[in-house]
Amino acid sequence: MSDITKILTIIDNEIDKSGMTKGKVAELLNVSGATISNLFNRKYNKIGYMKFIELTRIVFGKYHHEYIERFCLEYKGKLEVEALEWAFANGNIKVLNSLISHQKQKKTYPLVIEVYELQVKRMSIGMKPSEFYEEYQKIKFGSKNVKSKKHEVKTMDFETAILLEIFSMYALVDSKAYQAIRPISQSLLVQIQDIESEYLRIAYTKRVELALIFASIKSNDLRTAEEAAKQLITKEVYKMFPIHYNHALIYLTEIHIFDSYEKSSFYIKEAVKMVEDGFLDENDRQKKNVKSTYDFVHIFHNETREKLYLEDPAECAHILAKGNLDEKKQALDILDKLLIKKGELSNFQSYYKALAEENLKLMEMVKDKFYISGDFHYVKLPKMYLDSAPNLIK
């Protein structure tokens, strides 16, 4: 018995327990009754990746990542770009790698596979802005140094061209060229409407909207950012793109971090609830982002009576930097280790160091770092500190 057959048996039993009819499942899945009958007679060769993915959401109330991973590992059907995009939008690198691997085993494969392969690198190991941009350029224009025939410049379809333009936005974000995001995003949002696939049309739109929100926050255009973020916290996005919904909650947290503890705390707790409900089980990077943002909100506002995660060394340094002399020394030790490990401190980590040292001159330098990086929202951190601490070390 194949693993897919075992999974379908479990799903079949789950449908029976729920009292849902097979006809209702077919209706929700937008397939014929015959297709569903064949499926649950274990004739699944023509179901396709996205129909199976959607089937798990219909039966279990949310995407069942384990079964999707197992299905994609064994099933080797026709390429569906929608399935690749689902894996990205739901932070499931295992599924994304499986789909890419199946295609790369073939003699030839479409250019979009190389695009999503770059996406995996960016998601899993992180890339320096220069590295990401170089890889993006190689895909867009082809590399003269690659000898393999199947890696020669391939014909680029419209959807892949759009995705590569979205990648150009990511390159600008990584390079902190936030002001350049808006004109590109506005053009892309119009072009995306010509994509035939409804799923890709919606998914690529959400990608662009999230990049625009992020850039708007960094540019301190908070009204634009908030309006766009609120449009993403809808039932449709929650159902189809829970990771994008979660990102929107984090952005709303950041938008209100300085003006309202109540609002920022509300939004980040909603994001935490998604973690607790298992929506991010396959996305460790996003889980860490949620937890560290939760800690930052509470530490910044001195609301530390609630339980903190403190899994991020930087946030450990943050809370210690606001403590007594011994705690401040511990914070500096943590930051020194981060400096040795990474080669440099981030803007936030530099702020924590200045906080621990109570050093006005260093805090002025931190303020300059935020300005130089184009972060006109979080530059408020050192500015607020400097305005309220005139008697510190100079």
N, C-alpha and C positions, 0 to 999 in steps of 0.2 A: 504494500500500500504506500503510495507516494505521500509526501508530507502535505501537499496541497489537498489531497483527498481527505487526510486526517482533519485538516483545518475546516474544510467544507462540511464534514460530518459534525464538527463542533458547532459551526454556524447554523447548520440545519436544526440541530437540537435546540439552540438558543432561540431560533425563530419560533419553534413549536412551544417553548416555555413561555414566550412573550405573548402568545395568542395571535400574533400577526400572521396573516395569510400570505401564501406565496404570490398571490395576485397583487397584494398590496406592495410587496417587496418589488415586484416587476414594475409597478406603477411609479414607485419612488425612484427606482433605478433607471426609469425611462427605457425599458427593454420589453420585448414581447414575453408573453407567458411561456412560449416554447423555449426561449433562451433560458429562463429561470428553471424550467423543468430539466433541460439538458444539464444545466449547471449543477443542480442537486442530484442528478443521476451521475455526477462526477465527470461529465463531458465538458470540460472547461477550456478547451483549446482556443475558443474564439471570444472569451469574455473580455480579455484585455486588462491591462494594469489598472487603469483609472476606474473601470467598473467594479473591480474587486476592492479597490481602495474605498470607493464610495459605499460599497456593500457593507464594509465593516462599520462605517459611521451610522448607517441606517439601523443595523442590528444592535450595536453596542452603545449607541448614543454619542460616540466620539470615535475618531480614527483609532483602530487597534494596531499600534505600531508593531508589536511582535508578530502578529499574523501577516501583516503587510510585508515585513522583512522576510519572513519565511516564504511567502508567495513569490516575491521578486527574486529570491535566491534560486528558486527552482524553475519558475516559469520563464520561458525565453520566447515570448511573442514579439509581434511587430513593435518597433520603437514608437513610443508615445512621448512626445516632448512634454505633454501635460503631466506625465508621471515624473519626469525629471524635475519639473517645476514644483510639483507637489512635495517632492522630497526636500527641495531647497526651502520652500515656504513653511515646511513643518520641521525643519532642522534635523532631518533624518539622514545622516551621512551614510549609514549602512545601506539604505535603499538606493541612494544616489550612486554609491560606489558599485552596487550590484548591477544597476541599469547601465552604467558606463562600461563596466567590465564585459557584460554580455555583448555590447555593440563592438567593443574593441577586439573581440575574438573573431570577428568577421573580417573578410578580405578588405572591404572598404566600409567606411562609416561616415555619416554626415558631419559637417563642421560643427554643428551644435554640440556634439559630444565633447569636443575640445573646449568649448566655452564652459560647459558645466564641469568639466574636469578642473578648469581654473577656479571655478566657484568652490569646489571641494577644497582646494589648497587654501583659498582665502578663509573659508569657514573653519577648517580643522587645525592648520598650523599657523595661520596668520602670515602675512607677507608685508615686507617693507613697501612703501608707496612706489619706489622705483622699480622693485621686482614685479609688482602687480602690473604696473603700466607697461613694462617691457614685454611681459607675457601676453597682455592684452593686444599690444601692437603686432606681435608675431602672429596671433590668430587672425587679426583683422587684415593684415597685408601679406601674410605668409612669411616663412623663414627660408632664406637661401641656404642656410647651413644644414637643413634637414634633408637627409638622403632618401628616407623611406618613401616609396611612391604614395602610400596611403596617407602621408602627411603633407603632400603637396597642396598648393592653394586650391581650395574646393569652391564650387559654386555656392554663393551665399543666398539663402532664401530670405524673404522679407522678415519673418519672425526672428531669425538669427541676427539679422542686421539690427533690428530693434533692440534685442538683448545686448548686443555689443555696444550700442549707444548708451544703454543703461549702465554698462560696465564703465563707460567713459565718465559717467557721473560718479561712480564709486572711486575712480582714480582722482577726480577733483576733490571729493570728500577726503580721501586719504592725504591729499596734498594740501588740505585746508584752504582750498580756493572756493570758499563757500558762496561768494557773490556770483560765481559763474554758473551755479547750479540752476538758478531760476529760469534763464532763457532756454537752456537745454530741456529742462523739465516741461516747460510749457509747450515746446515743439513736440516732444515725445508723447505727451498726453493726447495730442491731436492725432499723431501718426498711429498710435497704438489702436485706435478705434477701427483701423482697417484690417486688423488681424482677424482671421476667420474664426479661429477657435475661441469660444466664449470664455473658457477657463483661462487660457493664456492672456486674453484681452483684460480680464479682471486682475489676474495675478501680476502682470507687468505694470498695470496701472498702480497697484498697491506698492510695488517696488519704487516707482518714481515718486509717489506721494510721500513715502517714508523718507526718502533721500531729501526731498524738499522740506519736510518738517525738520529734519535734523539740521540742515543748512540754515533754516530760518531761526532756529533756536540759537545756533552759534552766532548768527548775525544780529541777535537780539530783536528780531522781528517776531515778538511773541504772539501778537494778535493773529498774524498769518499762520503761525505754527499751531496755535490752539484751535483755530477754526478747522484746519486740515486734520489735526489729530482727532478731534471729536467726530469727524465724519468717518473715521476708521473704527471707532468703538461701536459697531452695529452688530446685530444678531448675525447678519450675513457674513461679515468678516470673522466673527467669533467661530462660526460654524465651518467656514471654508479655509480660513487662514489664521488659526489660533496664534501662531507666532507673530504675525503682523499685528494682530489685536494686542498682544502682549507688549510689543514695541511701542505701540501708540500709548498704552498706559504709562510706560516708563517716560515717554516724551512729555506727557501731561504732568507727570510728577516733577520733571525738571523745569517745566515752564513755570510752575507755581512754587518752586523750592524757596524763593526769596520773599514772596509776598504772602504765602499762606501755608502754615504747617498743616492745617486741617485738610486743605485740598491735596497737597502733595502726599500727605500720609494716606488719604483715602485712595488715591490712584495706585500708589505702590502696594498697598495692602490687597487691592484687587489683582495686581500682577502676581503677588505672592500666593494668593488663593489658587491661581492657575497652576503654579508650581505644585502646590499641595494636592491639587486634583489630578495631577499626572500629565498635564498637557505638554510639559517640557521634558519628559523623561528621557527623550532621545537627543536632547540639546543641552549638554552640560555648560556650554559657553553662555547661553541665554539664562540658564538657572543661576549661574554665578553673577551675571549682570544684574538680575533681579535682586538677589540677596545683598550684593554690595551697595546697590542703590537704596535699598531699604535701610541698611545700616547708615549710609551717608545722611539720609533725611533725618533720622532720629539723633544721630550724633551732632549734626550741625545745629539742630534746634534744641539740643540738650534734653531730649526726651528719651533718656536711656533707661527708664524704669522698665520698659517693655523688653522682652528677650531679643537680643541681637544675634545675628549669625556669626559675624567676625571670622568668616572663612577667608576673606581677602586680607593679606598682610597689610596692605595700604590702609584699610579701614581699622585694623588693629592699631596701627600707628596714629590714625586720626583721633581715636578716642583717648589714647594714652597721651597724645600731644596736648590735650585739654585738661590733663590731670596735674598731680603734684610733681615735684622735682624729680623724684625717682621714676615716676611714670613717663615723664618727658624724656628722660635718658633712655628708657626702654624703647620709646618711639623712635628716637634717633638711631638706636642700634638696628631696629627693623629697617629703617630707611637706608642705612648704610649697606645692609645686606642686599636690598633691592637695587641699589646703585651698582654694586659689584656684579650682580646677576644680569642686569639689563644694560649696563653701560651708561645710563642716564636716568634721571628721575622725570616722571611725567609732570605736567603743570600742577596737578592735584597733589602729587607726592611732594613737590617742592613747596607747595603751600603748607602741607602738614609739617615739613621740616622747619619752615619759618615760624609756624605756630608753636612748635615744641621749643624752639630757641628763643621765642619772644623777641625776634630780631627784626626791627623796623626796616633796616637797610635791605636785608634779604627779602622781606615782604614786598618792597618796592621793585626788586628784581623779578619777583614772581608775577607781580602785576604786569610788568613789561612782557614777560613770557606769554601770558594769556593774550595780550594785545597782539604781539607778533604772530601768534598762531591763529589769529582771526577769531578767537573765542570771546566775543563781546558780551556774552551772557555770563559766563562763569568768571570773567574778570571782576565781577562784583564781589567775589569771595575776598581777595586781598584788599580791594577798595574799602569794603565794609570794615575789615579789620583795622586798616590804617586810619580810617576816620574815627574809630572808637578807642584807639590805643596810642595817644600822643606821647606817652612817657616811656616808651619801650627803648631798648638798646638801639643806638644809632651807629 
